[in-house]
Amino acid sequence: MVSERLSQLKPSPTLEITAEAKALKAQGVDVIGFGAGEPDFDTPAHIKDALYKAVEEGFIYYTPTPGISELREAVAEKLKHDNGIDYASDEVIVTPGAKQALFEAVMALVNPGDEVLIPAPYWVSYVPMCQIAGGRAVPAATSSEQGFMVSAEDLEGSITKRTKLLILNSPSNPTGAVIDRNNLLEIADLCIKEDIIVVSDEIYEHIIYDAEHVSIGSLPGMRERTVTVNGFSKAYSMTGWRLGYAAAPREIIKLMSNLQGHSVSNATSFVQKAGVAALRGSQDCVAEMTAEFRRRRDRIVELLNEIPGVDCPMPDGAFYVFADFRGVEADSMKLASLLLEEARVAVVPGVAFGEAGEGFQRISYATDMEKIEEGLGRIEKVVRRMK
Ligand SMILES: Cc1ncc(COP(=O)(O)O)c(C=O)c1O
């Protein structure tokens, strides 16, 4: 009765774990959730004020499909200023979340049978997006010894005549790895040589610590073959607002806009006004949130490395640690279930991000320090009992 294409899709394992932890909490069980992929801060006041004002002023109608010109211009300015990429405002599309921008980009670029290279471990939605487009997702494993930072070498062996697209995500969810300039230059050369288009998911751009964020679209010869995707969810703690964007050559943006016009129409009108306030207002809020994330990152890495059998490298970006638990239990799903049952702590098993993540656990530190200390104490107790 239902579509074969959609029947193949599996629900997002990260959302599943979060839902399971929430259900336990609702039953009164004291669960500490490290599964969440969203900042735990409030949206900054000046951004909320811009939304209230837009609603008060009656800015409540449909907008142009690719977004209001004020926001498209603000995005183009941001990409020039922060990322060193020159886009005209009509090479920008505003979308309901970066996820929608990624989906539209994949749909605009992938033909049935095309192969899409995805460095692994990878964010959970890239593979389903390729499947919906009729493409074949080809995971390219990165190595834990290199901190999961993807290199041209990791990709080379998986390239075939059918390789059309590469999806990059730096800083990375789930590993926190940031691709450095040298590696990115080599990847860019490879993409030019092999005629591969890049979708660059830069949603964690601002949540970065001692590393430098480089946009692949800014590298020589790459602007014409890159779709740069970003959004407001992580940098401004606006996950529920649903606002993101993509920038790319006009031909691609036009197709994405057609798809958006026939599906979700446009990002919510007054949310777009708030997006302008976020980009044009003070960026102090971003720096403050990142400073707090840094404090938590340092502490959680320290606590994890005190647990026997656990090895946790220091991630350069995002708000996750990807810790190696193979010295405790190599089956990440089994361990995550055990931790939920016995420690009442929700983490996401590494295998949810592809085979390359097996043996690891993703632990989000988008939660307060008290819960981090309590949760890690509980994990340590259960692990010591297993030893
Ligand atoms: C790597 C990555 N890309 C994209 C998204 C989607 O962001 P948005 O909330 O803007 O749709 C997320 C959210 O978890 C993410 O982790």
The ligand as an SDF file (V2000), in Angstrom:
LIG
                    3D

 16 16  0  0  0  0  0  0  0  0999 V2000
   25.3530   18.0620   11.0730 C   0  0  0  0  0  0  0  0  0  0  0  0
   24.0070   18.6740   11.0960 C   0  0  0  0  0  0  0  0  0  0  0  0
   23.5350   19.2380    9.9830 N   0  0  0  0  0  0  0  0  0  0  0  0
   22.3160   19.8020    9.9480 C   0  0  0  0  0  0  0  0  0  0  0  0
   21.5010   19.8140   11.0600 C   0  0  0  0  0  0  0  0  0  0  0  0
   20.1260   20.4150   10.9390 C   0  0  0  0  0  0  0  0  0  0  0  0
   20.0140   21.6850   11.4540 O   0  0  0  0  0  0  0  0  0  0  0  0
   18.6580   22.4980   11.4130 P   0  0  0  0  0  0  0  0  0  0  0  0
   18.0980   22.4990   12.8040 O   0  0  0  0  0  0  0  0  0  0  0  0
   19.0350   23.8820   10.9760 O   0  0  0  0  0  0  0  0  0  0  0  0
   17.7420   21.8660   10.4400 O   0  0  0  0  0  0  0  0  0  0  0  0
   21.9500   19.2340   12.2480 C   0  0  0  0  0  0  0  0  0  0  0  0
   21.0670   19.1720   13.4250 C   0  0  0  0  0  0  0  0  0  0  0  0
   21.1880   18.3720   14.3020 O   0  0  0  0  0  0  0  0  0  0  0  0
   23.2370   18.6570   12.2700 C   0  0  0  0  0  0  0  0  0  0  0  0
   23.7230   18.0970   13.3800 O   0  0  0  0  0  0  0  0  0  0  0  0
  1  2  1  0
  2  3  1  0
  2 15  2  0
  3  4  2  0
  4  5  1  0
  5  6  1  0
  5 12  2  0
  6  7  1  0
  7  8  1  0
  8  9  2  0
  8 10  1  0
  8 11  1  0
 12 13  1  0
 12 15  1  0
 13 14  2  0
 15 16  1  0
M  END
$$$$
